Amino acid sequence: MSLQREILKASGVRVTLLRVKVLQALQLACEKGVSPSLSALQDRLIATGNPVARGPLRQVLCKLESAGLLVRRGDEGWSLAPLLTRRP
């Protein structure tokens, strides 16, 4: 099972393909030190063969934020919650 699926299950969020892909994209962005905006995240998902409209993407981001998995950085974009960015 992928790390993203385990994180979603542990936080009580239903596992969906879009939620897994969003967490993966944000993990890659975090490793590069970037907090992507909604548009940048949508572009990233489309570029990796996962086309998604803004409405569903916004819903996923808000759901993951309410579950404590993401942090909204205002106009700067989205990032993983600090707990998820720590390395063992």
Secondary structure, DSSP 8 states (H G I E B T S, - for coil): --HHHHHHHHTT----HHHHHHHHHHHHHHHTT----HHHHHHHHHHTT----HHHHHHHHHHHHHTTSEEE-GGG-EEE-HHHH---
